[in-house]
């Protein structure tokens, strides 16, 4: 995915429904997305991908073996780094303490995103509009965005 100031999670939305769907899409996924923080502030986001307490985050938001994440309902979790995929720069994390059924895991799309599909990008600053550019790259780094 992207650097900490850019996109950490992308959700595909139908092109003509982005305006109407943005708020509803963010409301639906927000409980499953935590802000990773350090002593200085928020450094990334982690998305719940499995009800066993597995999360994905960009590796730049995981500077050590453990990180802390805060969720919209004020829960705070310690997440333990399990493995990092160098190609995608994604890190798999496991919650140290987890109760099943607290949040709904995000689902992986049933088919790949196609070019010119508008996206909702979840960043450390909240949701932003995004655009899928190419299917031959794992991610695009543009820290200025």
C-alpha positions, 0 to 999 in steps of 0.5 A: 500500500502507501506511505504513512502520509498517503493511502493505507487502505483502499475501498472500491466504490462504484464511480457514480456512487462515491459522493453518496457512498463515502460517508456510509462506506467510512461509517461501515469500516471505521470500527475495523480500522485503528490508528497506530500511534507512537509517543508523537502521534498517529503514524498509520492505520491498521485494518482488521482482516480476520475475526481472530484479531489479525490486522494489516498495516503498512510496514512504515507504521510498524517500527518495532515488534509491537505497536499500539492502535486506538479505535473509534470506540476508544478501545486501545490494543497492542498489536504484535507484528507477525510477518512483513511482505516486502513486495507490498510493504504490508505487515500482518499484526495480531492483537495481543488481547482479542474478543471475537465479534467486537468488530467486523473484519474487512472483506477482500474484493471478489475481483481485482479493482480496474483502472478508472474506479474511484476509491475511498482511501483511508489515511491517518487523517481520515477518508479521502478520495482516491483513484486506481491507476494501474494493476501492475504495481503493488503500491505508489509512494507519493509522500506529498499526498 
